[in-house]
Every structure is written in C-alpha cells, then in structure tokens.
C-alpha cells in the first residue's frame, strides 16, 4: 500500500493532478513527482479571459495556464489543457446569473467543483486509467474500510470543505488532497524550496469570471433585462424607496439602500417575482430555520439524529443545529444566533469525532425563516 492508499508501487501508480496555475496545485504536482508517482497535470480553460485585469489573479485564466505549463516543465511531468469554456458557461456562469436574478446569493465555486472539475475532470481521469485524481484543496480525507470520509483541513483559515460538500462518495473515494494536513505557510515554503515559479504568486481573490468583483456588470452583459426598477418596501409592505434592479442587492446588505431612518436599514428579503427589495432592522436578519434543496450525503442518515454542526457561509463559524430530513429536502433548526443567511448559499453539515470535523454532506438554501418573515 503506497502513501495514497493504493495497492501498487508508486512508480506504477498513475495520478492526474488538477493544476490551476496557483501555488497549491503546483506544490501538489511537485510532491507527487518527488515521491515517484506517474504524474500527469491537467489544466482547465474555463472562460474567455481576454479582459482579465492585470492587477487581479484568478484561476483558470491565460496567465495561470502558462504558469501551470511552466511548473510542469520544471518538474518534468506531462501536461494537458482541457477546453471547457462551453461547459463552464452553461453550468456555472448561467447558473450564477439565474440565481442572482432570482434574488439569491449564489456560490459559483461550488457549482464549478460539482460540475466541470469533479464530474467532468473525474470522468476524464478515469478514461486515462488514472488511479487517483489529486487536487490542491485544503481538506482532509480519511479512508475507512471501503469508503473515504471528508474532514475540515488542519489549517482552519484555509479549509475548503464548505466548497466541496456536493462531492459524491464515488468521487471522494477517487480523490486525494495532500495539503489537508499542512498549513498554507508550509505550502509556500515547499514551493520556494523546490524553486517553483509560483512560490510567491498571490492567491485568487475574486470569482474567476468576475475579475473586478463587479457581479452586476456580468449580469448586465448576459441578461440586461434584469436591471428593472422596482420598489423598496418595509416589513409592513409600505413603499419607502426605489431600486435600480434586484441584482444590486443581497440579504444582509446595508450600504447602497440610500434610505435614512431612525435605525440603520438592511436588506432582509428579495422578492424576485414582484421585483421588490424588503428592508428592516438588524434584528430582522436573525434566522431561526432554513429549508434546503438538492441534498448530498457523505454519511449515513442515522448520524443526523442528534444535534450537529452546520456552516451557512464559507467564512462563517460552525453553528449548533437540528436536522429534519424530509424526503428530498431538509429543514434545519439553527440553535445559535446567526444573521443574514441568504437563499442560494450552501448549508454544510459537520459532526466531530476522533479525526476532527467530519463533513456529513449538505444542501442548497432554498428558504429562510425567522419570527417575523420568511424568504
């Protein structure tokens, strides 16, 4: 049994490394090569980066593809580029626009992992007869019997398990995450030690197809009809202002409402059907229950018959919650105080054991509820 848990010698073990051109995936490829595995790097070209800002760095863009190629040459591995722009447009960008237009706050990085990366690249790696698909994600993987389990990474500040909740059990059994047990600083040290050209490359900051963080410009480009004026109303249904398009607002937003009052106003709901933005006070943002759709499980359902932990945003804390599984959806009672939860985000389930915080699965937030209103 080799270090990847595969019953072959390292030399006979063929692995595909997903190389984005960043320091994390580059280090993973270099480590696999250094250990003696048969390594092939694959980089996905996902979008038209002709207008990419030179001041920003995103994954899967032109410069990143060149960086991945340079690293591959440096460590002497085969490298291939897969052109998935059409897949990415239809399954990630279009989904992002649909979600925002419906008054939600989407997470395209999860959609990207769920589709072109872990579904399509997974299949391609299988077609190559590779023994494993390896990525630079910061998440831990523990093999138990025939099935693997996913855990939060050792470096909680870099943990990406929230973005990988939709990984299937079949995919998880095939995937490997070598960086799950080390800190980001150690990754950069390895890159410098190996003299990789990306050792000091900054991390990606924005969504790859939103290089300036300007979501509305993306939606305006593809769906300009989304910019329709509408009413801003209070919780009593009274019109107190006008907006220039619901896509300019997200749940919990304070800036940009441009309405003065006795207390600061926040966006507490977005009614896409009626093209209305509903505002209220900060206490109106507290959510007590959420409803989830499109559930994915990485654990037996009996593990949900207790109070577990959930995460409702990528940078959020773990919250105590009770889960009620109802056929193809779930109701989640949040036992801790949390505000500003938005439909379109993910809710990820965790439970603690001797290995750490285990990912039980998760789902997409379809509705949120508090004492005074629901969305």
N, C-alpha and C positions, 0 to 999 in steps of 0.2 A: 504494500500500500504506500503510494507516494504522498507528498505533502498536500496534495489536493484531494486526497481520499480516494484516489482512483487506483485500481489494482493493476497497474502497469509500471514499467520503469519510466523515469522522467523523459528519457530520450524517445521512447515510443508513444508518449502521451502528446497528442496534438491539441493545442488550445488556440482559440480565437480571442483576441483582446480587442475590445471596442475602444478605439483611440480617438478622442475628441480633439486632440492637439493641445490639451492642457497638461499641467504638471502631474495630476493624479493618475490619469490613464497612461501617461508616458512612463511614469515610475513603475506601474504595474507591469507593463510590457517588458521593461528592462529587468525587473526582478524575475519574471518568468524565464526570460532568456538566460539570465545569470544562473538560475537553478538548473538549467539544462533541458527545459521543455522544448518541444517543437512548436514554435510560436508564429502565428500569423496575425498581423494587425489589420483591422478594418476600420475605415473612417467613413461616416455617412455625410453626404452633402444633402442638406435638408431644405435649404431655401436660397432664394436669389439674394446674394449679399452685395450686389453692385453698389448699394448706397450705405454700406456699413461705415459707421463713424470710426475714424482712426483713433479717437480718444477712448473708445469703448472696446471691450473684448467680449465676444460671445462665442458659444460653442458652435461647431459645425459650420463655420464660415470659411471664406477663402484662405485667410492667413492661417487659420487653425489647421486646415487641411495640409498646408505646406509645412507647418510645424510638426504635424504627425508624421509626414513623409520624411522629414529631416531626422527625427528621432529614430524612425525605423531603419534608416540608412546607418545611423550612428551605432545602433546595437545589432545591426546585421540580421534583420528579420524581413520576411516578405510583407508587403503592404498593398492593400487594395482599397479603392474608393467605390462606394455604392451610391448611386444617384437616386435618392428617394424623394426628390422635390414634390412630385405629384402626390405621393402617399402622404407626405407631411402636410401639404396644402389641404387635402381633403379631410384628413383625420385629426389634425391638430389645429391649424390656423382657422379652418371653417368652424370647427367645434368651439374654439375660443370666441369667435365672433358671434356665433349663435347664443352662447352662454351669456356674454355681456349684453347682447341685445334683449335678452330675456330678463334683465335686471339682476343677473347673478355675478359672482366674482370667481372666474374660472382659474384653474391651475394647469396651464398647458404643459408644464414639465412632467406632470403625472401622465397626461394623455400621451406624451411623446414616449415615455418609458413603456406604457401599456401597449402601444401600437408599433411604431417603426423600430424601436430599439429592442424590446424584449419579445415581441411577437415575430416581426419580420427578420430581424437580425438573428434571433434564436433559430428560426427555420433555416436561414442561410448557413449558419454554423453547423447545424445538423446535416444539411446537404453536403457540406465539406467533410463530413465524417469526423468532425472535431469531438474530442472527449469532454470539453467544457467551454463555456463562454465566460470570459472574465472581464470585469469592469472595474473602474476606479471609484465606485461609490463607497462612501463611508457607512457601512452597515455590516453587522456581524452575522455569520452563518454557522449554525451548529448542526452537524449531522447526527441524527438519532435514528437508529435502525435503518429503514428504507427511505424515510423522508427527512428532508432538512428543515430546520426552523430558522426564522429570521429574528435578529435581535438588534436593539439600538447599538450604535457604534460605541467604542470606548471613548472617543472624543465626542462628547455630547454637543459641543459647539459646531461640529461638522456633520453630525448624524443626519443621514438622508433616508431613514426608514419611512418617514412620512410620505415621501415621494414614490415609494416602492410598494405601497400597500396592495396595489392591484396585481402584483406578481402572482402568477398561478403556481400551484405546487409543483407541477411538471417543470416549469421554468426554474424555480428555486432549486430543485434537485440538480439541475444542469449548470446553474450559475455559480461563480466563485467571486468573493470580494476580499482580496488580500489586504486592503487598507483598513478593514473593520476594527483591527486591534491596535492601531497605532494613531498617534496624533498627527495633525497636519504639519506641524513643525518638523516632525521626523521625516515626513514625505519629502519636504523641500530639502532637507539635509541629504537624503538619499540621492535626490536629483543632482545636487551640487557635487556630491562625491563621485557620481557617475558622469559628471561633466555634460549633462543634458542641456540642450539649448533653451529649454523651457523652465529651467530651475527657478528663475526669478519672475516668470510670467504671472501677471495678476490674474486672480480668479475672475470668472464670468460674473457680471453684476446684474445684467438685465436678461429678460426673456430674449432668446436669440433673434426672433423676428420683430422685436420691439427695441431696437438698439439704443434709443434715447429715452426709454421708459414712458413714451407717449402712446398709451393704449388707444386713445381716441383717434389719433392720426391713422392707425392701422385700420380701425373700423370704418373711418371716413373713406379710406381708399377702396375698400372692398364692398362696403354697404353704406353709402352716403345717406340713404333714406332713414337711417337710424337717428339722424340728427333732427328730430322733430320737437318743436317747442311744446311744453306742457306745463301743468300746474304743479306747484309745490304746496302741499296741504299739511295741516297739523293733524293730531290724533282725533280731533272732532270732525274732520272732513272739511274744515274751512280752508279756502284758498288764501295763502299768505304770500305767494310769490310765483315766479315763473322760471322754468329751467330751459336750457337750450338743447336738451337731449338726455335721456336717462343714462346713456352710456358714459356720461361725465361723472357719475356718482356710484359710490359703493357703500354698503352698510357700515356704519360707524364713522363715516366721513364728517368732518366738522368744517374744514376750510372749503370755500367755494359756494356755500349756500347763499351767502350775501343777504341774510335777513337778520336784523337785530331784534333782540328781545330781552326780557328780564334775566334769562339764563341762556347759556350757550346752546345752540340747536345742533342736533346730529341727525344724519340720515338713519332712520330706524326701519324703513321698508321701501321697496321699489315695486310699484305696480306696473309691470310692463304692458299688460292688456289695456289699461286705461291711460298709459303714458304719464303716470303721476309719481312724484317723489314725496314720501311721507317723512316728516321730521318730528322730533320730540326731544325731551331732555335726556341727559346721560343715563338716568335710572331706567329709561325705557329700552335701553340697549341690553339689559341683563336678560340672558336666555336661560330658561329652565329645562326646555326639552327640544330635541331636534328629531326630524324624521329622515331616514337615509334610504337611498335607492341604489341599485346596481352593487349589491354586496359582494365582497370577495372574502373567502375564508381560508386561513392558513392554520387552522386549529379545529379540533372537534367542538361541536356546538355545546357540549356539556361544560366547557371551560367558560361559558358566558353566564352560567347560573350562579353568579356571585358579583360583588362589586369589583369592577375592573377599572383600569385607567384608559383615558382617551386623550387624543390630541386633535384639536379642531383648526389649527393653523400650523404652518411649518415651523415658525419660530415660537410657538406657544408652549406653555407648560403642560405637564400631564395632569389631568383632572379626574377626580373620582366620579364614576357613573354606573348606572344600572342599565343593562341592555335587554330589551324585549324584542326577540326575533319573531316576526310575523310573516310567514311565507317568504315572499321575495323582497320584503323591506324590513326595516327595524325602527323602533322608537327608542331613543336614548334619553334617559333622565339624568341631567347634569347635577351632581350633588355639591359641587363647588361653585363659587361665583365666577361667571365669565360673561363678557360683554362683546357685542359687535360681531357675532357669528353670522356668516353670510351663506345663503344658498349658492351652490356651485363649488364651494370648498369641500375638502375631504375630511372625514372623521375616521381616525385610525385607532384601532383597539390594541391595548397592551396588557400584559399581566407579568408580574415579577416572579422569577424562580431563581434557582441557584446560579444560572448562567447570566442573568440580567433581565432587562425588559424585553420580553418576547412579543413579537408582532402577531396578533391573532387574526388580523385582517382589517377590514374597514369598508366604507361605503361613501357615496357622494351625498352631501347635504341637500335635501330637496325642500325641506320646510323647517322653519324655526318658530318656537313658541315662547312667550313669556306671559306674565299675568294680565297684560293689557292688550296685547295684539299678537298677531301671527303673520308669517310670511310664507 
